[in-house]
Amino acid sequence: MIKPKKLIWQIFPVSVLTILVAIVAVSWYGAVTLQEFYFQETENDLEARASLVSERVLQLLKQQSIAELRDYSIRMGRDSGTRITVIRKDGKVLADSSENPELMDNHRMRREIDIAFAGSVGKSRRYSKTLGENRIYVALPLVDRLNSPQTEGMPVSYVIRTSVSVASLARTLENIRIRIIGVSLAVMIFAGVVTLLVSRNVSKPLEQMTESARQFSLGDFSKKMLPLSTKSASLEIVTLAGSMDRMAKLLDEKIQAILTHGNQLETILSSMVEAVIVIDTSEQVIRLNESAALLFGVNRKTVPGKFVQQLVRNVRLQQKITRTLATREADLDEVVAYNSSVGERFLQTNIVSLSDGQGAYVGVLVVMNDVTRMRKLEEVRRDFVANVSHELKTPITSIHGYVETLLDGALDNRDDARKFLKIILKQSGRLSAIIEDLLSLSRIEQQSRKKEITYKQTALYPVIRQAIETCQVKADTAGVSLEVDCPEDLTLRINSTLVEQAVVNLVVNAITYSGRGDMVKITVTASVAETSGTVRITVEDQGCGIAAKHLPRLFERFYRSDQARSRSLGGTGLGLAIVKHIAQAHRGTVEVESSLGSGSTFTLVLHDDQLAQNKNSLKNL
Ligand code: ADP
């Protein structure tokens, strides 16, 4: 491809060349015309001179005074700076102002002389063999005008010829030519400079406009098409620049509007909890939001352009998208997707067809709502209801059965009646314990959710002591000793009733699952970091321990590592769940360390920033 030339190189050389041709043509024509004019003037002049001397020459010829004629010729020739020659009809030169006529050739056949003898004024410009130079000759037929007024058609016997050298003329002409060339050159240089300036004036604003347009194409609309400093621009260019400025302004506004619109859309999409994917009719992903990228474990930037099958690995979801793409029918459903990083996910999917502003079908929009938590909660609630029903059913069935047996006649047998009533009492106690635990669990949950739990800076030792006292009777009955190690000056921001309940639950469990003669040790330690303090209440027993497989689910409601044993020991399966909720209400945790046969250690971990502050203030003292 030919590289386009700059505008200045298109205008300038052509203009200079045109000017050059014009000047050369005009100069040449002028020089030629001038030369011709000069020659003609000289010829007229020679004719006049010849005419002036012709009277006298004719007179001398008539007198046959050839010697005098020669003198006259020489004198007149010298005075007028003209060569004067007189020629007879046979071509013999009778007199010449410059040469000896005797030595001169026959001049009859000289062109000007021939014409003159024919009766006209002969003119010629040619080389003189006699003088060896270029000359202009004018030959006049000599006719006696005085004696014969009618000269026309008269035979011509003599011719007078005048001539001058062309050399001096040529010199003069040469000088004139040199001046013409000089002036032409000056005009050419001047015209060249002017053309260059004009070309630059035309091309400069265009170059500036090109630069501004380049900036526009890069998205920078801050500059004007023509800077204010550009004064040389023509009206057309200024008008064009103005139009382009207006166009750029409109474009800028449109781009800004699109960007704002895009940013708003992006913000909306990014802040949506729902996963959103936009797919075109060729099943390629056009756009997806952060939630979708997270859900499918992909990098959001690299997905657009990929096929939906590469993103969505779920066959059912793929089928649904393909179906909506084909039928354009909206699809609302729920699918279970699996992702290695986020695991099993329940997704409520809503797939609708998408149309552009003109109503043309462009693809589908997939909105996925992750309802995993909701489904899991539903599952937990279902399990909980089933568990509660199951837990309540056993004592109720038992009570119901024994009451029936009593009514059926066992009431009459005093011993049986007593035995059965004891069982009914035990089962109703169990019922009451379960209901009480359930109530306290839901109370903690509710109060915690509504932020109704009150916390106070409390000395921990009395709380632990109170819990031990509550459990002492049970410990004594079970033959288990209790040991407490708690700093007496430790204060903590807690709800003392709840913390006491948690400690009671842990200690009761420890007693329950310990053997006679075992010891349960309650230790309280406080550690203070730079900004927060941590208090660990540890309940350690030497009991049966818990198999590792049960540990992860131990704090779930109604979860028991040993169903039969727990029930027979009067456990409700809610004690540890209550402890967990109490810990959470204090922004704390509960941990367990245990293995089958080697006792268990439960730790309630509570945090208090006040501890750190106290320590820091002590340090500063
Ligand atoms: P329960 O009322 O049955 O004790 P918990 O929620 O308090 O219910 O305890 C859940 C289960 O954890 C118990 O059934 C028991 O199997 C196990 N467990 C709790 N504490 C201990 C412990 N200190 N030693 C052994 N097993 C324990």
Boltz pocket constraint, residues with backbone or C-beta under 6 A from the ligand:
constraints:
  - pocket:
      binder: B
      contacts: [[A, 505], [A, 506], [A, 509], [A, 510], [A, 513], [A, 541], [A, 543], [A, 544], [A, 545], [A, 546], [A, 554], [A, 556], [A, 559], [A, 560], [A, 561], [A, 562], [A, 566], [A, 567], [A, 570], [A, 571], [A, 572], [A, 573], [A, 574], [A, 575], [A, 576], [A, 577], [A, 599], [A, 600]]
      max_distance: 6.0
